[in-house]
Amino acid sequence: MGGKPILDLGLRLGEGSGAAIAAGIIKAAAATHAGMATFADAGVKAQEV
């Protein structure tokens, strides 16, 4: 296909091991994103310019 990988960990163990690690990283990133507070939840007020 000739595309560049989004995540290159330099593993030489085969595609299966890289996919397993990438799935865990993506799952952790999604959980972090879902757990973030909004500006309103965090009490951040709008700044006047």
PDB file with SEQRES, HELIX, SHEET and CRYST1 records, atoms N, CA, C and O in Angstrom:
SEQRES   1 A   49  MET GLY GLY LYS PRO ILE LEU ASP LEU GLY LEU ARG LEU          
SEQRES   2 A   49  GLY GLU GLY SER GLY ALA ALA ILE ALA ALA GLY ILE ILE          
SEQRES   3 A   49  LYS ALA ALA ALA ALA THR HIS ALA GLY MET ALA THR PHE          
SEQRES   4 A   49  ALA ASP ALA GLY VAL LYS ALA GLN GLU VAL                      
HELIX    1 AA1 GLU A   15  ALA A   34  1                                  20    
HELIX    2 AA2 PHE A   39  ALA A   42  1                                   4    
CRYST1    1.000    1.000    1.000  90.00  90.00  90.00 P 1           1          
ATOM      1  N   MET A   1       0.816  -1.196   0.000  1.00  0.00           N  
ATOM      2  CA  MET A   1       0.000   0.000   0.000  1.00  0.00           C  
ATOM      3  C   MET A   1       0.862   1.264   0.000  1.00  0.00           C  
ATOM      4  O   MET A   1       0.476   2.283  -0.572  1.00  0.00           O  
ATOM      5  N   GLY A   2       2.019   1.195   0.638  1.00  0.00           N  
ATOM      6  CA  GLY A   2       2.943   2.331   0.589  1.00  0.00           C  
ATOM      7  C   GLY A   2       2.636   3.463   1.552  1.00  0.00           C  
ATOM      8  O   GLY A   2       3.284   4.508   1.482  1.00  0.00           O  
ATOM      9  N   GLY A   3       1.673   3.297   2.449  1.00  0.00           N  
ATOM     10  CA  GLY A   3       1.350   4.369   3.395  1.00  0.00           C  
ATOM     11  C   GLY A   3       2.293   4.379   4.585  1.00  0.00           C  
ATOM     12  O   GLY A   3       2.943   3.380   4.891  1.00  0.00           O  
ATOM     13  N   LYS A   4       2.356   5.524   5.250  1.00  0.00           N  
ATOM     14  CA  LYS A   4       3.175   5.639   6.447  1.00  0.00           C  
ATOM     15  C   LYS A   4       2.319   5.284   7.667  1.00  0.00           C  
ATOM     16  O   LYS A   4       1.146   5.651   7.724  1.00  0.00           O  
ATOM     17  N   PRO A   5       2.894   4.576   8.640  1.00  0.00           N  
ATOM     18  CA  PRO A   5       2.119   4.228   9.832  1.00  0.00           C  
ATOM     19  C   PRO A   5       1.846   5.452  10.700  1.00  0.00           C  
ATOM     20  O   PRO A   5       2.681   6.352  10.791  1.00  0.00           O  
ATOM     21  N   ILE A   6       0.694   5.484  11.326  1.00  0.00           N  
ATOM     22  CA  ILE A   6       0.362   6.566  12.254  1.00  0.00           C  
ATOM     23  C   ILE A   6       1.188   6.428  13.525  1.00  0.00           C  
ATOM     24  O   ILE A   6       1.641   7.420  14.098  1.00  0.00           O  
ATOM     25  N   LEU A   7       1.377   5.196  13.953  1.00  0.00           N  
ATOM     26  CA  LEU A   7       2.122   4.908  15.168  1.00  0.00           C  
ATOM     27  C   LEU A   7       3.225   3.909  14.829  1.00  0.00           C  
ATOM     28  O   LEU A   7       2.938   2.761  14.488  1.00  0.00           O  
ATOM     29  N   ASP A   8       4.484   4.337  14.919  1.00  0.00           N  
ATOM     30  CA  ASP A   8       5.603   3.455  14.607  1.00  0.00           C  
ATOM     31  C   ASP A   8       6.433   3.268  15.864  1.00  0.00           C  
ATOM     32  O   ASP A   8       7.177   4.164  16.261  1.00  0.00           O  
ATOM     33  N   LEU A   9       6.306   2.100  16.494  1.00  0.00           N  
ATOM     34  CA  LEU A   9       7.039   1.806  17.718  1.00  0.00           C  
ATOM     35  C   LEU A   9       8.340   1.080  17.449  1.00  0.00           C  
ATOM     36  O   LEU A   9       9.071   0.753  18.384  1.00  0.00           O  
ATOM     37  N   GLY A  10       8.640   0.825  16.188  1.00  0.00           N  
ATOM     38  CA  GLY A  10       9.882   0.173  15.813  1.00  0.00           C  
ATOM     39  C   GLY A  10       9.944  -1.293  16.221  1.00  0.00           C  
ATOM     40  O   GLY A  10      11.037  -1.832  16.399  1.00  0.00           O  
ATOM     41  N   LEU A  11       8.809  -1.945  16.370  1.00  0.00           N  
ATOM     42  CA  LEU A  11       8.771  -3.352  16.750  1.00  0.00           C  
ATOM     43  C   LEU A  11       9.099  -4.222  15.550  1.00  0.00           C  
ATOM     44  O   LEU A  11       8.741  -3.889  14.420  1.00  0.00           O  
ATOM     45  N   ARG A  12       9.771  -5.324  15.790  1.00  0.00           N  
ATOM     46  CA  ARG A  12      10.100  -6.256  14.721  1.00  0.00           C  
ATOM     47  C   ARG A  12       9.541  -7.639  15.039  1.00  0.00           C  
ATOM     48  O   ARG A  12      10.165  -8.656  14.738  1.00  0.00           O  
ATOM     49  N   LEU A  13       8.372  -7.664  15.644  1.00  0.00           N  
ATOM     50  CA  LEU A  13       7.792  -8.927  16.079  1.00  0.00           C  
ATOM     51  C   LEU A  13       6.636  -9.381  15.195  1.00  0.00           C  
ATOM     52  O   LEU A  13       6.085 -10.461  15.407  1.00  0.00           O  
ATOM     53  N   GLY A  14       6.271  -8.591  14.231  1.00  0.00           N  
ATOM     54  CA  GLY A  14       5.142  -8.928  13.370  1.00  0.00           C  
ATOM     55  C   GLY A  14       3.984  -7.965  13.604  1.00  0.00           C  
ATOM     56  O   GLY A  14       3.943  -7.256  14.609  1.00  0.00           O  
ATOM     57  N   GLU A  15       3.071  -7.951  12.687  1.00  0.00           N  
ATOM     58  CA  GLU A  15       1.958  -7.008  12.741  1.00  0.00           C  
ATOM     59  C   GLU A  15       1.015  -7.273  13.908  1.00  0.00           C  
ATOM     60  O   GLU A  15       0.411  -6.344  14.444  1.00  0.00           O  
ATOM     61  N   GLY A  16       0.889  -8.531  14.301  1.00  0.00           N  
ATOM     62  CA  GLY A  16      -0.048  -8.873  15.371  1.00  0.00           C  
ATOM     63  C   GLY A  16       0.312  -8.239  16.702  1.00  0.00           C  
ATOM     64  O   GLY A  16      -0.569  -7.762  17.417  1.00  0.00           O  
ATOM     65  N   SER A  17       1.587  -8.225  17.044  1.00  0.00           N  
ATOM     66  CA  SER A  17       1.996  -7.636  18.324  1.00  0.00           C  
ATOM     67  C   SER A  17       1.823  -6.121  18.300  1.00  0.00           C  
ATOM     68  O   SER A  17       1.411  -5.527  19.297  1.00  0.00           O  
ATOM     69  N   GLY A  18       2.132  -5.499  17.181  1.00  0.00           N  
ATOM     70  CA  GLY A  18       1.949  -4.052  17.074  1.00  0.00           C  
ATOM     71  C   GLY A  18       0.488  -3.663  17.161  1.00  0.00           C  
ATOM     72  O   GLY A  18       0.150  -2.651  17.775  1.00  0.00           O  
ATOM     73  N   ALA A  19      -0.391  -4.461  16.548  1.00  0.00           N  
ATOM     74  CA  ALA A  19      -1.826  -4.179  16.597  1.00  0.00           C  
ATOM     75  C   ALA A  19      -2.354  -4.315  18.018  1.00  0.00           C  
ATOM     76  O   ALA A  19      -3.192  -3.523  18.447  1.00  0.00           O  
ATOM     77  N   ALA A  20      -1.869  -5.314  18.750  1.00  0.00           N  
ATOM     78  CA  ALA A  20      -2.314  -5.501  20.137  1.00  0.00           C  
ATOM     79  C   ALA A  20      -1.898  -4.327  21.015  1.00  0.00           C  
ATOM     80  O   ALA A  20      -2.679  -3.865  21.846  1.00  0.00           O  
ATOM     81  N   ILE A  21      -0.678  -3.846  20.836  1.00  0.00           N  
ATOM     82  CA  ILE A  21      -0.209  -2.694  21.611  1.00  0.00           C  
ATOM     83  C   ILE A  21      -0.970  -1.433  21.205  1.00  0.00           C  
ATOM     84  O   ILE A  21      -1.376  -0.652  22.066  1.00  0.00           O  
ATOM     85  N   ALA A  22      -1.166  -1.228  19.905  1.00  0.00           N  
ATOM     86  CA  ALA A  22      -1.870  -0.038  19.426  1.00  0.00           C  
ATOM     87  C   ALA A  22      -3.305  -0.004  19.928  1.00  0.00           C  
ATOM     88  O   ALA A  22      -3.824   1.068  20.240  1.00  0.00           O  
ATOM     89  N   ALA A  23      -3.956  -1.163  20.010  1.00  0.00           N  
ATOM     90  CA  ALA A  23      -5.335  -1.210  20.503  1.00  0.00           C  
ATOM     91  C   ALA A  23      -5.394  -0.728  21.946  1.00  0.00           C  
ATOM     92  O   ALA A  23      -6.314   0.001  22.315  1.00  0.00           O  
ATOM     93  N   GLY A  24      -4.432  -1.123  22.763  1.00  0.00           N  
ATOM     94  CA  GLY A  24      -4.391  -0.670  24.153  1.00  0.00           C  
ATOM     95  C   GLY A  24      -4.147   0.824  24.270  1.00  0.00           C  
ATOM     96  O   GLY A  24      -4.746   1.492  25.112  1.00  0.00           O  
ATOM     97  N   ILE A  25      -3.264   1.349  23.425  1.00  0.00           N  
ATOM     98  CA  ILE A  25      -2.967   2.783  23.438  1.00  0.00           C  
ATOM     99  C   ILE A  25      -4.194   3.583  23.019  1.00  0.00           C  
ATOM    100  O   ILE A  25      -4.510   4.602  23.632  1.00  0.00           O  
ATOM    101  N   ILE A  26      -4.884   3.128  21.982  1.00  0.00           N  
ATOM    102  CA  ILE A  26      -6.090   3.828  21.514  1.00  0.00           C  
ATOM    103  C   ILE A  26      -7.189   3.770  22.564  1.00  0.00           C  
ATOM    104  O   ILE A  26      -7.895   4.755  22.782  1.00  0.00           O  
ATOM    105  N   LYS A  27      -7.338   2.619  23.215  1.00  0.00           N  
ATOM    106  CA  LYS A  27      -8.348   2.472  24.270  1.00  0.00           C  
ATOM    107  C   LYS A  27      -8.051   3.426  25.433  1.00  0.00           C  
ATOM    108  O   LYS A  27      -8.965   4.059  25.961  1.00  0.00           O  
ATOM    109  N   ALA A  28      -6.796   3.530  25.830  1.00  0.00           N  
ATOM    110  CA  ALA A  28      -6.411   4.443  26.907  1.00  0.00           C  
ATOM    111  C   ALA A  28      -6.640   5.901  26.519  1.00  0.00           C  
ATOM    112  O   ALA A  28      -7.087   6.702  27.339  1.00  0.00           O  
ATOM    113  N   ALA A  29      -6.333   6.241  25.275  1.00  0.00           N  
ATOM    114  CA  ALA A  29      -6.541   7.614  24.807  1.00  0.00           C  
ATOM    115  C   ALA A  29      -8.026   7.966  24.789  1.00  0.00           C  
ATOM    116  O   ALA A  29      -8.409   9.077  25.156  1.00  0.00           O  
ATOM    117  N   ALA A  30      -8.856   7.021  24.363  1.00  0.00           N  
ATOM    118  CA  ALA A  30     -10.303   7.259  24.333  1.00  0.00           C  
ATOM    119  C   ALA A  30     -10.853   7.428  25.751  1.00  0.00           C  
ATOM    120  O   ALA A  30     -11.714   8.278  25.980  1.00  0.00           O  
ATOM    121  N   ALA A  31     -10.368   6.631  26.700  1.00  0.00           N  
ATOM    122  CA  ALA A  31     -10.820   6.749  28.093  1.00  0.00           C  
ATOM    123  C   ALA A  31     -10.389   8.083  28.691  1.00  0.00           C  
ATOM    124  O   ALA A  31     -11.150   8.707  29.431  1.00  0.00           O  
ATOM    125  N   THR A  32      -9.180   8.521  28.376  1.00  0.00           N  
ATOM    126  CA  THR A  32      -8.701   9.816  28.860  1.00  0.00           C  
ATOM    127  C   THR A  32      -9.552  10.945  28.298  1.00  0.00           C  
ATOM    128  O   THR A  32      -9.942  11.858  29.026  1.00  0.00           O  
ATOM    129  N   HIS A  33      -9.837  10.882  27.013  1.00  0.00           N  
ATOM    130  CA  HIS A  33     -10.646  11.913  26.362  1.00  0.00           C  
ATOM    131  C   HIS A  33     -12.057  11.950  26.950  1.00  0.00           C  
ATOM    132  O   HIS A  33     -12.599  13.025  27.208  1.00  0.00           O  
ATOM    133  N   ALA A  34     -12.644  10.780  27.158  1.00  0.00           N  
ATOM    134  CA  ALA A  34     -14.014  10.713  27.682  1.00  0.00           C  
ATOM    135  C   ALA A  34     -14.087  11.218  29.121  1.00  0.00           C  
ATOM    136  O   ALA A  34     -15.131  11.708  29.552  1.00  0.00           O  
ATOM    137  N   GLY A  35     -12.987  11.104  29.868  1.00  0.00           N  
ATOM    138  CA  GLY A  35     -12.996  11.524  31.259  1.00  0.00           C  
ATOM    139  C   GLY A  35     -12.642  12.980  31.485  1.00  0.00           C  
ATOM    140  O   GLY A  35     -12.645  13.449  32.623  1.00  0.00           O  
ATOM    141  N   MET A  36     -12.336  13.698  30.417  1.00  0.00           N  
ATOM    142  CA  MET A  36     -11.950  15.103  30.569  1.00  0.00           C  
ATOM    143  C   MET A  36     -13.162  15.975  30.867  1.00  0.00           C  
ATOM    144  O   MET A  36     -14.257  15.744  30.354  1.00  0.00           O  
ATOM    145  N   ALA A  37     -12.943  16.974  31.700  1.00  0.00           N  
ATOM    146  CA  ALA A  37     -14.005  17.910  32.031  1.00  0.00           C  
ATOM    147  C   ALA A  37     -14.138  18.958  30.930  1.00  0.00           C  
ATOM    148  O   ALA A  37     -13.178  19.256  30.219  1.00  0.00           O  
ATOM    149  N   THR A  38     -15.324  19.500  30.803  1.00  0.00           N  
ATOM    150  CA  THR A  38     -15.513  20.623  29.890  1.00  0.00           C  
ATOM    151  C   THR A  38     -15.039  21.894  30.598  1.00  0.00           C  
ATOM    152  O   THR A  38     -14.776  21.868  31.800  1.00  0.00           O  
ATOM    153  N   PHE A  39     -14.932  22.979  29.881  1.00  0.00           N  
ATOM    154  CA  PHE A  39     -14.539  24.241  30.500  1.00  0.00           C  
ATOM    155  C   PHE A  39     -15.546  24.639  31.583  1.00  0.00           C  
ATOM    156  O   PHE A  39     -15.162  25.128  32.645  1.00  0.00           O  
ATOM    157  N   ALA A  40     -16.819  24.430  31.310  1.00  0.00           N  
ATOM    158  CA  ALA A  40     -17.853  24.766  32.292  1.00  0.00           C  
ATOM    159  C   ALA A  40     -17.718  23.908  33.540  1.00  0.00           C  
ATOM    160  O   ALA A  40     -17.839  24.420  34.653  1.00  0.00           O  
ATOM    161  N   ASP A  41     -17.472  22.619  33.378  1.00  0.00           N  
ATOM    162  CA  ASP A  41     -17.286  21.725  34.517  1.00  0.00           C  
ATOM    163  C   ASP A  41     -16.069  22.104  35.355  1.00  0.00           C  
ATOM    164  O   ASP A  41     -16.086  21.979  36.579  1.00  0.00           O  
ATOM    165  N   ALA A  42     -15.027  22.564  34.696  1.00  0.00           N  
ATOM    166  CA  ALA A  42     -13.793  22.928  35.374  1.00  0.00           C  
ATOM    167  C   ALA A  42     -13.854  24.338  35.974  1.00  0.00           C  
ATOM    168  O   ALA A  42     -12.939  24.745  36.690  1.00  0.00           O  
ATOM    169  N   GLY A  43     -14.912  25.072  35.689  1.00  0.00           N  
ATOM    170  CA  GLY A  43     -15.063  26.422  36.234  1.00  0.00           C  
ATOM    171  C   GLY A  43     -14.239  27.477  35.517  1.00  0.00           C  
ATOM    172  O   GLY A  43     -13.918  28.516  36.093  1.00  0.00           O  
ATOM    173  N   VAL A  44     -13.895  27.213  34.259  1.00  0.00           N  
ATOM    174  CA  VAL A  44     -13.130  28.180  33.471  1.00  0.00           C  
ATOM    175  C   VAL A  44     -14.095  29.223  32.929  1.00  0.00           C  
ATOM    176  O   VAL A  44     -15.101  28.901  32.297  1.00  0.00           O  
ATOM    177  N   LYS A  45     -13.764  30.476  33.192  1.00  0.00           N  
ATOM    178  CA  LYS A  45     -14.633  31.564  32.741  1.00  0.00           C  
ATOM    179  C   LYS A  45     -14.101  32.147  31.441  1.00  0.00           C  
ATOM    180  O   LYS A  45     -12.898  32.113  31.182  1.00  0.00           O  
ATOM    181  N   ALA A  46     -14.988  32.674  30.637  1.00  0.00           N  
ATOM    182  CA  ALA A  46     -14.612  33.275  29.362  1.00  0.00           C  
ATOM    183  C   ALA A  46     -13.760  34.506  29.613  1.00  0.00           C  
ATOM    184  O   ALA A  46     -14.037  35.296  30.516  1.00  0.00           O  
ATOM    185  N   GLN A  47     -12.725  34.659  28.808  1.00  0.00           N  
ATOM    186  CA  GLN A  47     -11.834  35.804  28.926  1.00  0.00           C  
ATOM    187  C   GLN A  47     -12.290  36.891  27.981  1.00  0.00           C  
ATOM    188  O   GLN A  47     -12.527  36.640  26.800  1.00  0.00           O  
ATOM    189  N   GLU A  48     -12.413  38.094  28.497  1.00  0.00           N  
ATOM    190  CA  GLU A  48     -12.819  39.204  27.635  1.00  0.00           C  
ATOM    191  C   GLU A  48     -11.586  39.820  27.000  1.00  0.00           C  
ATOM    192  O   GLU A  48     -10.564  40.025  27.655  1.00  0.00           O  
ATOM    193  N   VAL A  49     -11.700  40.111  25.720  1.00  0.00           N  
ATOM    194  CA  VAL A  49     -10.562  40.654  24.965  1.00  0.00           C  
ATOM    195  C   VAL A  49     -10.734  42.119  24.780  1.00  0.00           C  
ATOM    196  O   VAL A  49      -9.884  42.768  24.170  1.00  0.00           O  
TER     197      VAL A  49                                                      
END                                                                             
